[in-house]
Amino acid sequence: MKKIFLTLSIIGMVSLIACNETKTSSVSNNDTSEGRFVKGENPKPNSTKEITPALPTTTVEFEQTTFDLGDMQQGDKKGGTFKFTNTGSEPLIIESAKGSCGCTVPKWPKEPIAPGESSEISFEFNSKGKKNKQTKTITLKGNVDPNPIRLTVKGNVIVPEGATNDAKTPATSKKKG
């Protein structure tokens, strides 16, 4: 009788432990309640406040949010600068700056910008493979309101006469059957 009781107790404890582990791993590996789980990536915990505290937000004012590069020959590289001032009361931290495609590459300050201080976002646009009017964006993410901030780069790429047109257009990018 004691052996049966001991065996049932052990089975009950193992089942309880196994259920608890399954439940924990199920929550941590499949948490989609906030749309955070992405296939192939490690899932994020329910609360990121424990890991990365929320930064106080600040405000920023740009001298211009659209930069017009004007006309350029296909294959030219042109750049520019967006100047800005931290108009808020907290240090500005720019976490990332990304171009809308690989042809527009931004550079941004990695160190915090103190309130009242100014800095700049520089960029380079590569017109290789482009033609006609082009509009690209640079998206900044950081402790700003609104977040993200989108800056616009415009230009007109001219294909020289007689040049081999390496620009991709809907007519030339169709697969040949």
C-alpha positions in Angstrom: 0.0 0.0 0.0 2.9 2.3 0.8 4.5 1.6 -2.5 1.3 2.5 -4.4 0.9 5.7 -2.5 4.5 6.7 -3.0 4.3 5.9 -6.7 1.1 7.9 -7.1 2.6 10.8 -5.2 5.7 10.8 -7.5 3.6 10.6 -10.6 1.4 13.5 -9.4 4.5 15.7 -8.6 6.1 14.9 -12.0 2.9 15.8 -13.8 2.5 19.0 -11.8 6.0 20.1 -12.6 5.7 19.1 -16.3 2.5 21.0 -16.7 4.0 24.1 -15.1 7.1 24.0 -17.4 4.9 23.4 -20.5 2.7 26.3 -19.5 5.7 28.6 -18.9 7.4 27.8 -22.2 4.1 28.1 -24.1 3.6 31.6 -22.8 7.2 32.8 -23.4 7.6 31.2 -26.9 4.2 32.1 -28.3 3.2 35.4 -26.8 1.4 37.2 -29.6 -0.9 39.2 -27.4 0.8 42.4 -28.5 1.9 41.2 -31.9 5.5 41.0 -30.8 6.3 37.4 -31.9 8.0 37.2 -35.3 8.9 33.9 -36.7 12.7 33.4 -36.6 13.2 35.9 -33.8 13.3 35.5 -30.1 10.0 36.6 -28.6 10.0 39.7 -26.5 8.8 39.6 -22.9 5.4 40.9 -22.0 6.9 44.0 -20.4 9.9 45.7 -21.9 9.9 48.2 -19.0 11.8 45.8 -16.9 14.6 45.4 -19.5 14.7 48.9 -21.1 13.1 51.6 -19.2 11.1 54.1 -21.3 13.1 57.2 -22.1 11.5 60.5 -21.4 10.4 62.1 -24.7 11.6 65.4 -26.1 10.9 67.5 -29.1 13.0 68.4 -32.1 12.8 71.1 -34.7 14.3 70.7 -38.2 15.3 73.7 -40.4 13.8 71.7 -43.2 12.2 68.3 -43.5 12.5 68.0 -47.3 15.8 68.3 -49.2 15.8 68.8 -53.0 18.9 67.6 -54.7 17.8 69.1 -58.0 19.0 67.5 -61.3 21.8 65.0 -61.5 23.2 62.6 -64.0 22.4 58.9 -63.7 25.2 57.3 -61.6 26.0 60.5 -59.7 26.1 60.5 -55.9 24.8 63.6 -54.1 24.4 64.3 -50.4 22.9 66.8 -48.1 22.3 67.6 -44.4 19.2 68.0 -42.3 20.0 70.4 -39.4 18.0 70.2 -36.2 17.7 71.5 -32.6 16.6 69.7 -29.6 13.7 72.0 -28.4 12.6 69.8 -25.5 13.8 69.5 -21.9 15.3 66.1 -22.2 18.4 64.8 -24.0 17.6 63.6 -27.6 18.7 60.0 -28.3 18.3 58.9 -32.0 18.1 55.1 -31.9 18.2 54.6 -35.7 18.0 56.4 -39.0 17.1 54.3 -42.1 16.7 55.2 -45.8 13.7 53.9 -47.7 16.0 51.9 -49.9 19.7 51.2 -50.2 20.3 54.1 -52.4 19.8 56.6 -49.6 22.3 56.2 -46.7 21.9 58.4 -43.6 24.5 59.2 -40.9 23.3 60.4 -37.5 24.8 61.4 -34.1 25.1 58.4 -31.8 25.6 60.5 -28.7 22.7 62.2 -26.9 21.9 65.8 -28.0 21.4 68.0 -25.0 18.3 70.3 -24.7 18.9 73.5 -26.7 21.8 71.9 -28.7 21.9 71.5 -32.4 23.2 68.7 -34.6 22.6 67.2 -38.1 21.6 64.1 -40.1 23.7 63.8 -43.2 22.9 61.5 -46.1 24.1 60.4 -49.5 21.9 59.4 -52.5 23.3 57.1 -55.2 21.4 57.6 -58.5 22.8 54.4 -60.1 20.0 52.6 -61.8 17.5 55.4 -61.2 15.8 57.8 -63.6 13.4 60.7 -63.6 11.9 62.1 -60.4 12.9 60.3 -57.2 11.5 60.7 -53.7 13.1 58.8 -50.8 12.5 59.0 -47.1 14.8 58.8 -44.1 13.0 57.5 -41.0 14.3 58.5 -37.6 13.4 56.6 -34.4 14.2 57.9 -30.9 12.8 59.5 -27.8 10.9 62.1 -29.8 7.3 63.1 -30.1 6.1 62.3 -32.7 8.0 59.1 -33.3 9.1 58.2 -35.9 10.1 61.3 -37.8 10.3 61.1 -41.6 12.5 63.3 -43.7 12.2 63.5 -47.5 14.9 63.6 -50.2 13.9 64.5 -53.7 15.8 64.7 -57.0 15.6 64.3 -60.7 17.9 61.8 -62.3 18.7 62.5 -66.0 19.8 59.6 -68.2 22.3 60.9 -70.8 21.3 60.4 -74.4 22.8 57.3 -76.0 23.7 55.9 -72.6 22.7 52.3 -71.8 19.6 52.6 -69.7 20.3 50.5 -66.6 17.3 52.0 -64.8 14.6 49.6 -63.7 11.2 50.5 -65.0 8.0 48.4 -65.0 8.5 47.8 -68.8 12.1 46.6 -68.5 11.8 44.6 -65.3 9.3 42.1 -66.6 10.5 38.5 -66.7 11.0 37.1 -70.2 9.0 34.0 -70.8 
